[in-house]
Amino acid sequence: MAFAFRSRVTLGLSLIAFLALSIGATGCATRQTGKAQPSGFLGDYSQLTPGSGGEAQLRYINPNVDWKKYNAVLIDTPQVYADSETTELSQSDQKKLTDALQEALTEALEKNYEIVEEPGPGVLRVRTAITQAQGAKLAMNAVTGIIPQLRLLTMIGGMATDTATFVGKCSAEGEIIDSVTGERLAAGVDQRAGTKDPKNMLNKWGDVESAFEEWAEKLRARLESLRGT
């Protein structure tokens, strides 16, 4: 029985590896959870209201901004902020995640803005914090995501159902300010979780990194909409 279980799991993981390499992303790799909570990073949340239509769960956009006057972006190094589970991550994991968020923001925003390292006229400043981050439990999550029959085997093997279905999730907060005056131009709070996208099934932080990419692209698209371009 033990040999048969190991053989089926090995077969399942081999199939996952093949699928992860051969199947491209179809749609969003993550979804909003509806459970984002302010962490304190933004300080003042009085301006934020519930978002809709794919916006951040809590959001604010200053109605009196001439967005067309901004042609460059200064991206502050993302922080890890708030809950104990996140702040107890290893230093290497924290750096991996902040680097990934910085990279996602840079790759998205450099399509439409000059990325600069100093404040100045016409420069937006982007401040962000990862306020919760949970990596996916890999092997059985991957196997049960593609091969439903192995869900029964995980229970026979003594693994809890929630372990078999666990995906990564993360929360983040951010704001855009005028880099010279410090005036808040926009802000948001959001949480996203994985959808068992095949491309993330062999990467503990794949769902979290996908969330970063989706947030960054949504930010880029929204800024372009505000600029009317």
Backbone as CSV, one residue per row, in Angstrom:
resi,resn,N_x,N_y,N_z,CA_x,CA_y,CA_z,C_x,C_y,C_z
1,MET,0.837,-1.210,0.000,0.000,0.000,0.000,0.862,1.246,0.000
2,ALA,1.912,1.258,0.859,2.798,2.413,0.935,3.525,2.611,-0.378
3,PHE,3.968,1.481,-0.989,4.677,1.585,-2.269,3.752,2.142,-3.345
4,ALA,2.501,1.644,-3.368,1.541,2.111,-4.365,1.265,3.603,-4.185
5,PHE,1.143,4.039,-2.938,0.898,5.467,-2.652,2.055,6.312,-3.170
6,ARG,3.303,5.874,-2.837,4.466,6.644,-3.284,4.544,6.676,-4.805
7,SER,4.229,5.578,-5.453,4.308,5.508,-6.909,3.314,6.461,-7.548
8,ARG,2.097,6.500,-6.973,1.083,7.371,-7.554,1.427,8.836,-7.320
9,VAL,1.955,9.140,-6.138,2.361,10.518,-5.859,3.486,10.938,-6.796
10,THR,4.479,10.027,-6.996,5.586,10.335,-7.912,5.067,10.577,-9.312
11,LEU,4.133,9.725,-9.760,3.535,9.902,-11.074,2.814,11.237,-11.152
12,GLY,2.083,11.564,-10.076,1.347,12.828,-10.049,2.273,14.018,-10.135
13,LEU,3.378,13.978,-9.382,4.319,15.093,-9.395,4.999,15.223,-10.750
14,SER,5.270,14.085,-11.414,5.855,14.143,-12.744,4.897,14.825,-13.709
15,LEU,3.620,14.520,-13.588,2.623,15.148,-14.445,2.533,16.638,-14.155
16,ILE,2.604,17.007,-12.867,2.561,18.417,-12.497,3.736,19.159,-13.121
17,ALA,4.920,18.562,-13.027,6.099,19.213,-13.592,5.909,19.456,-15.083
18,PHE,5.357,18.466,-15.782,5.120,18.621,-17.217,4.117,19.726,-17.483
19,LEU,3.006,19.721,-16.729,1.969,20.731,-16.944,2.466,22.127,-16.621
20,ALA,3.231,22.252,-15.548,3.727,23.567,-15.151,4.624,24.160,-16.222
21,LEU,5.328,23.308,-16.955,6.225,23.792,-17.994,5.503,24.015,-19.315
22,SER,4.422,23.279,-19.544,3.818,23.298,-20.874,2.537,24.105,-20.968
23,ILE,1.903,24.405,-19.825,0.632,25.126,-19.872,0.877,26.579,-19.521
24,GLY,0.466,27.477,-20.354,0.591,28.900,-20.055,-0.517,29.346,-19.123
25,ALA,-0.373,30.558,-18.574,-1.395,31.108,-17.688,-2.658,31.400,-18.485
26,THR,-3.812,31.063,-17.919,-5.088,31.350,-18.549,-5.870,32.231,-17.611
27,GLY,-5.908,33.545,-17.926,-6.597,34.463,-17.038,-5.746,34.772,-15.829
28,CYS,-6.392,35.286,-14.787,-5.663,35.667,-13.584,-5.236,34.431,-12.799
29,ALA,-4.008,34.463,-12.305,-3.503,33.350,-11.504,-3.942,33.476,-10.055
30,THR,-4.462,34.649,-9.665,-4.944,34.853,-8.302,-6.307,35.526,-8.330
31,ARG,-6.944,35.556,-7.168,-8.271,36.163,-7.041,-8.323,37.000,-5.773
32,GLN,-9.187,37.999,-5.761,-9.407,38.755,-4.537,-10.119,37.883,-3.519
33,THR,-9.782,38.056,-2.243,-10.391,37.249,-1.194,-11.517,37.962,-0.466
34,GLY,-11.544,39.281,-0.515,-12.553,40.041,0.220,-12.250,40.185,1.692
35,LYS,-11.003,39.895,2.108,-10.677,39.904,3.537,-9.547,40.866,3.885
36,ALA,-9.241,41.814,3.016,-8.158,42.746,3.306,-8.503,43.621,4.510
37,GLN,-7.533,43.795,5.403,-7.706,44.622,6.585,-6.553,45.607,6.690
38,PRO,-6.821,46.867,7.056,-5.729,47.835,7.247,-4.730,47.335,8.283
39,SER,-3.453,47.552,8.007,-2.404,47.084,8.906,-1.787,48.190,9.739
40,GLY,-1.957,49.427,9.296,-1.294,50.552,9.944,-0.226,51.195,9.080
41,PHE,0.198,50.517,8.010,1.264,51.047,7.161,0.903,52.413,6.582
42,LEU,-0.333,52.563,6.131,-0.739,53.814,5.501,-1.018,54.929,6.510
43,GLY,-1.155,54.572,7.771,-1.398,55.588,8.789,-2.838,56.068,8.796
44,ASP,-3.232,56.863,7.834,-4.577,57.432,7.748,-5.383,56.653,6.706
45,TYR,-6.469,56.030,7.167,-7.347,55.269,6.278,-8.697,55.956,6.073
46,SER,-8.855,57.149,6.588,-10.158,57.814,6.584,-10.646,58.136,5.170
47,GLN,-9.726,58.268,4.217,-10.114,58.595,2.846,-10.530,57.373,2.044
48,LEU,-10.159,56.186,2.508,-10.383,54.986,1.706,-11.825,54.505,1.805
49,THR,-12.361,54.061,0.679,-13.710,53.505,0.621,-13.666,52.170,-0.125
50,PRO,-14.701,51.314,0.032,-14.692,50.020,-0.651,-14.614,50.176,-2.165
51,GLY,-13.766,49.353,-2.792,-13.640,49.374,-4.239,-14.655,48.463,-4.894
52,SER,-14.732,48.538,-6.204,-15.654,47.694,-6.966,-15.077,47.474,-8.352
53,GLY,-15.625,46.482,-9.050,-15.224,46.262,-10.431,-13.758,45.947,-10.632
54,GLY,-13.178,45.159,-9.719,-11.783,44.789,-9.854,-10.811,45.748,-9.198
55,GLU,-11.315,46.831,-8.580,-10.435,47.740,-7.855,-9.936,47.077,-6.574
56,ALA,-8.964,47.711,-5.913,-8.548,47.254,-4.586,-9.756,47.253,-3.655
57,GLN,-9.720,46.390,-2.655,-10.876,46.256,-1.761,-11.155,47.532,-0.982
58,LEU,-10.105,48.256,-0.628,-10.236,49.604,-0.096,-9.399,50.508,-0.985
59,ARG,-9.942,51.657,-1.384,-9.202,52.473,-2.341,-9.528,53.949,-2.174
60,TYR,-8.608,54.780,-2.666,-8.795,56.228,-2.666,-8.081,56.806,-3.869
61,ILE,-8.755,57.719,-4.562,-8.136,58.470,-5.646,-8.468,59.942,-5.436
62,ASN,-7.443,60.753,-5.319,-7.621,62.184,-5.136,-8.304,62.764,-6.384
63,PRO,-9.456,63.414,-6.214,-10.203,63.892,-7.389,-9.628,65.170,-8.005
64,ASN,-8.636,65.765,-7.359,-8.147,67.069,-7.807,-6.739,67.017,-8.394
65,VAL,-6.368,65.886,-8.944,-5.012,65.698,-9.451,-4.974,65.845,-10.969
66,ASP,-3.988,66.578,-11.450,-3.712,66.630,-12.879,-2.694,65.530,-13.176
67,TRP,-3.171,64.343,-13.495,-2.307,63.187,-13.671,-1.391,63.316,-14.885
68,LYS,-1.781,64.154,-15.843,-0.981,64.284,-17.060,0.360,64.965,-16.814
69,LYS,0.492,65.658,-15.696,1.754,66.357,-15.451,2.851,65.435,-14.930
70,TYR,2.493,64.174,-14.636,3.477,63.226,-14.112,3.996,62.329,-15.233
71,ASN,5.297,62.298,-15.386,5.889,61.471,-16.445,6.997,60.544,-15.933
72,ALA,7.188,60.511,-14.615,8.230,59.657,-14.037,7.740,59.091,-12.712
73,VAL,8.363,57.996,-12.293,7.961,57.304,-11.061,9.196,56.964,-10.235
74,LEU,9.100,57.247,-8.962,10.101,56.818,-7.970,9.465,55.708,-7.146
75,ILE,10.044,54.522,-7.168,9.470,53.376,-6.455,10.286,53.119,-5.198
76,ASP,9.708,53.399,-4.043,10.391,53.097,-2.788,10.556,51.588,-2.633
77,THR,11.607,51.174,-1.961,11.783,49.752,-1.667,10.606,49.252,-0.839
78,PRO,9.882,48.224,-1.298,8.744,47.716,-0.536,9.159,47.262,0.866
79,GLN,8.224,47.373,1.796,8.454,46.940,3.171,7.681,45.662,3.466
80,VAL,8.108,44.946,4.492,7.307,43.878,5.089,6.770,44.440,6.389
81,TYR,5.457,44.475,6.517,4.837,45.204,7.622,3.689,44.375,8.189
82,ALA,3.478,44.481,9.461,2.273,43.966,10.111,2.367,42.569,10.659
83,ASP,1.434,41.675,10.266,1.087,40.532,11.111,2.276,39.633,11.443
84,SER,2.168,38.957,12.572,3.291,38.190,13.108,3.725,37.079,12.162
85,GLU,2.768,36.476,11.458,3.108,35.395,10.548,4.035,35.886,9.442
86,THR,3.777,37.103,8.970,4.597,37.663,7.903,5.944,38.132,8.427
87,THR,5.953,38.835,9.543,7.209,39.359,10.065,8.110,38.244,10.595
88,GLU,7.551,37.054,10.842,8.359,35.928,11.278,8.962,35.138,10.115
89,LEU,8.701,35.562,8.895,9.350,34.931,7.756,10.859,35.105,7.868
90,SER,11.595,34.175,7.311,13.051,34.299,7.314,13.459,35.560,6.562
91,GLN,14.638,36.064,6.884,15.133,37.245,6.199,15.261,36.997,4.695
92,SER,15.652,35.790,4.323,15.795,35.486,2.899,14.440,35.503,2.192
93,ASP,13.383,34.972,2.855,12.051,35.009,2.256,11.535,36.444,2.172
94,GLN,11.766,37.222,3.222,11.323,38.616,3.177,11.990,39.355,2.020
95,LYS,13.290,39.152,1.859,13.990,39.827,0.764,13.501,39.331,-0.588
96,LYS,13.265,38.035,-0.697,12.762,37.470,-1.951,11.446,38.137,-2.333
97,LEU,10.562,38.316,-1.352,9.247,38.883,-1.641,9.319,40.372,-1.948
98,THR,10.094,41.126,-1.175,10.192,42.556,-1.461,10.874,42.801,-2.805
99,ASP,11.883,41.992,-3.121,12.529,42.114,-4.431,11.536,41.805,-5.549
100,ALA,10.706,40.774,-5.340,9.738,40.391,-6.369,8.702,41.493,-6.584
101,LEU,8.252,42.120,-5.497,7.281,43.211,-5.636,7.916,44.405,-6.337
102,GLN,9.148,44.739,-5.948,9.857,45.848,-6.606,10.006,45.578,-8.102
103,GLU,10.385,44.356,-8.439,10.575,44.001,-9.848,9.262,44.088,-10.620
104,ALA,8.166,43.594,-10.011,6.865,43.635,-10.684,6.426,45.074,-10.951
105,LEU,6.597,45.940,-9.952,6.218,47.344,-10.126,7.075,48.013,-11.198
106,THR,8.358,47.751,-11.154,9.258,48.369,-12.130,8.929,47.925,-13.543
107,GLU,8.754,46.609,-13.740,8.487,46.093,-15.080,7.171,46.623,-15.635
108,ALA,6.175,46.804,-14.771,4.884,47.306,-15.246,4.945,48.808,-15.533
109,LEU,5.475,49.579,-14.596,5.409,51.034,-14.722,6.396,51.601,-15.729
110,GLU,7.495,50.908,-15.971,8.464,51.431,-16.936,7.933,51.390,-18.363
111,LYS,6.809,50.724,-18.578,6.190,50.727,-19.903,5.653,52.107,-20.261
112,ASN,5.291,52.881,-19.243,4.653,54.173,-19.498,5.327,55.362,-18.825
113,TYR,6.271,55.087,-17.919,6.918,56.153,-17.166,8.427,55.937,-17.146
114,GLU,9.159,57.029,-16.976,10.574,56.920,-16.669,10.712,56.531,-15.196
115,ILE,11.528,55.547,-14.898,11.783,55.149,-13.515,12.999,55.933,-13.021
116,VAL,12.818,56.692,-11.951,13.890,57.551,-11.441,14.216,57.179,-9.999
117,GLU,15.318,57.702,-9.488,15.765,57.389,-8.132,15.725,58.590,-7.193
118,GLU,15.277,59.739,-7.695,15.210,60.935,-6.873,13.863,61.622,-7.059
119,PRO,13.336,62.275,-5.993,12.110,63.049,-6.144,12.335,64.253,-7.065
120,GLY,11.244,64.787,-7.576,11.343,65.976,-8.409,10.000,66.326,-9.013
121,PRO,9.897,67.458,-9.677,8.642,67.852,-10.336,8.234,66.808,-11.375
122,GLY,6.944,66.480,-11.408,6.441,65.503,-12.363,6.756,64.070,-12.018
123,VAL,7.180,63.824,-10.768,7.543,62.467,-10.345,6.544,61.947,-9.320
124,LEU,5.931,60.817,-9.621,5.082,60.107,-8.665,5.964,59.257,-7.758
125,ARG,5.615,59.189,-6.483,6.337,58.307,-5.560,5.399,57.187,-5.130
126,VAL,5.849,55.949,-5.305,5.040,54.774,-4.976,5.594,54.121,-3.717
127,ARG,4.761,54.042,-2.680,5.132,53.406,-1.420,4.268,52.150,-1.239
128,THR,4.887,51.012,-0.937,4.134,49.781,-0.780,4.632,48.975,0.405
129,ALA,3.758,48.117,0.918,4.120,47.199,1.998,3.391,45.880,1.805
130,ILE,4.109,44.798,2.036,3.502,43.467,2.102,3.047,43.284,3.542
131,THR,1.757,43.160,3.753,1.239,43.096,5.114,0.836,41.693,5.544
132,GLN,0.786,40.773,4.599,0.588,39.355,4.908,1.123,38.554,3.738
133,ALA,1.793,37.451,4.027,2.280,36.576,2.960,2.328,35.147,3.470
134,GLN,1.656,34.264,2.746,1.639,32.843,3.070,1.966,32.067,1.816
135,GLY,3.008,31.267,1.873,3.345,30.445,0.720,2.467,29.212,0.646
136,ALA,2.333,28.684,-0.563,1.549,27.465,-0.752,2.301,26.259,-0.213
137,LYS,1.560,25.260,0.272,2.144,23.969,0.608,2.187,23.181,-0.691
138,LEU,3.391,22.819,-1.109,3.580,22.471,-2.508,3.093,21.095,-2.949
139,ALA,3.719,20.036,-2.487,3.557,18.757,-3.170,2.110,18.308,-3.259
140,MET,1.434,18.180,-2.114,0.090,17.636,-2.173,-0.878,18.655,-2.741
141,ASN,-0.619,19.944,-2.546,-1.436,20.972,-3.174,-1.375,20.818,-4.692
142,ALA,-0.180,20.602,-5.216,-0.009,20.449,-6.655,-0.703,19.204,-7.163
143,VAL,-0.476,18.082,-6.483,-1.048,16.817,-6.936,-2.563,16.868,-6.926
144,THR,-3.176,17.316,-5.839,-4.626,17.300,-5.755,-5.246,18.344,-6.650
145,GLY,-4.465,19.368,-7.041,-5.011,20.366,-7.944,-5.244,19.814,-9.338
146,ILE,-4.465,18.823,-9.758,-4.563,18.278,-11.105,-5.152,16.881,-11.121
147,ILE,-4.900,16.092,-10.081,-5.357,14.706,-10.060,-6.308,14.507,-8.879
148,PRO,-7.605,14.740,-9.069,-8.555,14.669,-7.949,-8.536,13.340,-7.219
149,GLN,-8.210,12.236,-7.931,-8.219,10.931,-7.272,-7.245,10.886,-6.103
150,LEU,-6.187,11.685,-6.156,-5.190,11.626,-5.097,-5.627,12.357,-3.835
151,ARG,-6.734,13.088,-3.905,-7.261,13.692,-2.677,-7.593,12.604,-1.657
152,LEU,-8.178,11.491,-2.148,-8.485,10.371,-1.261,-7.211,9.798,-0.679
153,LEU,-6.164,9.677,-1.484,-4.912,9.121,-1.000,-4.285,10.009,0.066
154,THR,-4.433,11.331,-0.045,-3.863,12.199,0.983,-4.544,11.957,2.312
155,MET,-5.838,11.677,2.280,-6.562,11.413,3.524,-6.162,10.047,4.080
156,ILE,-5.996,9.047,3.177,-5.553,7.732,3.626,-4.173,7.845,4.257
157,GLY,-3.330,8.695,3.676,-1.974,8.865,4.186,-1.910,9.712,5.440
158,GLY,-3.057,10.207,5.913,-3.081,10.945,7.166,-2.895,12.440,7.013
159,MET,-2.929,12.996,5.782,-2.756,14.415,5.594,-4.109,15.104,5.663
160,ALA,-4.148,16.258,6.309,-5.405,16.980,6.485,-5.891,17.534,5.163
161,THR,-7.207,17.671,5.032,-7.794,18.183,3.801,-7.317,19.590,3.508
162,ASP,-7.187,20.444,4.552,-6.783,21.817,4.288,-5.355,21.885,3.771
163,THR,-4.510,20.927,4.160,-3.154,20.877,3.625,-3.192,20.547,2.135
164,ALA,-4.093,19.641,1.767,-4.173,19.238,0.374,-4.679,20.351,-0.519
165,THR,-5.430,21.306,0.008,-6.038,22.327,-0.826,-5.405,23.694,-0.629
166,PHE,-4.376,23.825,0.189,-3.839,25.115,0.558,-3.126,25.804,-0.600
167,VAL,-3.414,27.098,-0.790,-2.742,27.905,-1.807,-2.121,29.112,-1.135
168,GLY,-1.235,29.782,-1.858,-0.609,30.974,-1.317,-1.563,32.155,-1.315
169,LYS,-1.317,33.092,-0.404,-2.108,34.325,-0.392,-1.267,35.450,0.186
170,CYS,-1.673,36.675,-0.103,-0.947,37.819,0.437,-1.845,39.041,0.460
171,SER,-1.496,39.965,1.350,-2.148,41.264,1.429,-1.087,42.331,1.234
172,ALA,-1.507,43.455,0.698,-0.573,44.563,0.501,-1.310,45.879,0.611
173,GLU,-0.545,46.903,0.961,-1.053,48.267,0.996,-0.099,49.143,0.203
174,GLY,-0.625,50.194,-0.362,0.251,51.096,-1.091,-0.393,52.455,-1.265
175,GLU,0.450,53.417,-1.546,-0.048,54.749,-1.864,0.872,55.404,-2.874
176,ILE,0.299,56.335,-3.606,1.056,57.162,-4.540,0.985,58.586,-4.011
177,ILE,2.145,59.210,-3.881,2.193,60.583,-3.406,2.993,61.433,-4.393
178,ASP,2.775,62.746,-4.325,3.610,63.662,-5.090,4.988,63.656,-4.442
179,SER,6.018,63.385,-5.222,7.349,63.199,-4.640,7.933,64.481,-4.065
180,VAL,7.385,65.638,-4.437,7.881,66.915,-3.917,7.073,67.391,-2.726
181,THR,5.742,67.394,-2.858,4.882,67.945,-1.798,4.480,66.911,-0.761
182,GLY,4.522,65.618,-1.114,4.069,64.566,-0.206,2.564,64.402,-0.179
183,GLU,1.850,65.125,-1.031,0.389,65.005,-1.061,-0.012,63.610,-1.529
184,ARG,-0.983,62.994,-0.833,-1.471,61.681,-1.249,-2.346,61.840,-2.484
185,LEU,-2.014,61.066,-3.514,-2.764,61.100,-4.757,-3.679,59.888,-4.911
186,ALA,-3.276,58.761,-4.364,-4.076,57.537,-4.437,-3.567,56.566,-3.385
187,ALA,-4.434,55.628,-2.999,-4.037,54.619,-2.006,-4.941,53.404,-2.152
188,GLY,-4.439,52.253,-1.671,-5.247,51.044,-1.753,-4.801,49.973,-0.772
189,VAL,-5.735,49.100,-0.425,-5.495,47.938,0.432,-6.165,46.753,-0.255
190,ASP,-5.457,45.638,-0.396,-6.040,44.510,-1.115,-5.446,43.209,-0.618
191,GLN,-6.173,42.110,-0.853,-5.671,40.770,-0.567,-6.030,39.867,-1.726
192,ARG,-5.088,38.992,-2.107,-5.335,38.044,-3.185,-4.842,36.664,-2.763
193,ALA,-5.441,35.630,-3.332,-5.051,34.249,-3.054,-4.942,33.492,-4.366
194,GLY,-4.210,32.389,-4.342,-4.000,31.604,-5.544,-5.245,30.879,-6.014
195,THR,-5.208,30.440,-7.264,-6.318,29.714,-7.879,-5.899,28.331,-8.366
196,LYS,-4.757,27.832,-7.882,-4.184,26.565,-8.364,-3.840,26.629,-9.841
197,ASP,-3.347,27.788,-10.257,-2.825,27.927,-11.606,-1.640,26.970,-11.761
198,PRO,-1.618,26.147,-12.828,-0.533,25.163,-12.976,0.858,25.767,-12.933
199,LYS,1.033,26.994,-13.434,2.378,27.560,-13.485,2.933,27.877,-12.102
200,ASN,2.072,27.907,-11.070,2.531,28.217,-9.716,2.670,26.999,-8.814
201,MET,2.364,25.816,-9.326,2.233,24.667,-8.441,3.544,24.096,-7.930
202,LEU,4.658,24.479,-8.528,5.939,23.987,-8.041,6.750,25.082,-7.374
203,ASN,6.124,26.198,-7.059,6.801,27.346,-6.464,6.032,27.783,-5.223
204,LYS,6.631,27.650,-4.064,5.971,28.015,-2.815,5.403,29.425,-2.864
205,TRP,6.149,30.355,-3.448,5.734,31.760,-3.482,5.137,32.153,-4.828
206,GLY,4.808,31.168,-5.668,4.294,31.476,-6.998,3.015,32.288,-6.975
207,ASP,2.073,31.924,-6.096,0.811,32.661,-6.022,1.044,34.096,-5.555
208,VAL,1.922,34.269,-4.582,2.223,35.599,-4.066,2.868,36.449,-5.159
209,GLU,3.821,35.883,-5.882,4.479,36.627,-6.950,3.502,36.967,-8.073
210,SER,2.566,36.057,-8.352,1.537,36.357,-9.352,0.657,37.516,-8.894
211,ALA,0.341,37.539,-7.602,-0.451,38.658,-7.074,0.289,39.982,-7.262
212,PHE,1.600,39.973,-7.002,2.393,41.194,-7.212,2.284,41.661,-8.658
213,GLU,2.421,40.723,-9.589,2.378,41.076,-11.012,1.003,41.630,-11.389
214,GLU,-0.051,41.026,-10.851,-1.398,41.489,-11.168,-1.658,42.864,-10.570
215,TRP,-1.224,43.090,-9.321,-1.360,44.415,-8.717,-0.612,45.460,-9.532
216,ALA,0.613,45.135,-9.922,1.432,46.091,-10.669,0.788,46.443,-12.008
217,GLU,0.261,45.456,-12.706,-0.374,45.723,-13.988,-1.664,46.526,-13.817
218,LYS,-2.429,46.212,-12.771,-3.643,46.990,-12.499,-3.287,48.443,-12.196
219,LEU,-2.211,48.655,-11.450,-1.777,50.018,-11.138,-1.378,50.745,-12.415
220,ARG,-0.601,50.094,-13.264,-0.186,50.719,-14.518,-1.397,51.115,-15.359
221,ALA,-2.337,50.184,-15.513,-3.518,50.446,-16.334,-4.365,51.573,-15.741
222,ARG,-4.486,51.597,-14.405,-5.298,52.651,-13.788,-4.647,54.019,-13.957
223,LEU,-3.335,54.101,-13.803,-2.654,55.369,-13.995,-2.803,55.867,-15.437
224,GLU,-2.723,54.955,-16.378,-2.901,55.353,-17.767,-4.326,55.828,-18.021
225,SER,-5.287,55.189,-17.370,-6.675,55.626,-17.505,-6.853,57.037,-16.919
226,LEU,-6.220,57.278,-15.768,-6.321,58.597,-15.139,-5.651,59.676,-15.984
227,ARG,-4.579,59.300,-16.670,-3.898,60.259,-17.550,-4.644,60.461,-18.862
228,GLY,-5.626,59.584,-19.114,-6.403,59.716,-20.344,-5.652,59.289,-21.568
229,THR,-4.733,58.329,-21.404,-3.961,57.870,-22.552,-4.301,56.426,-22.893
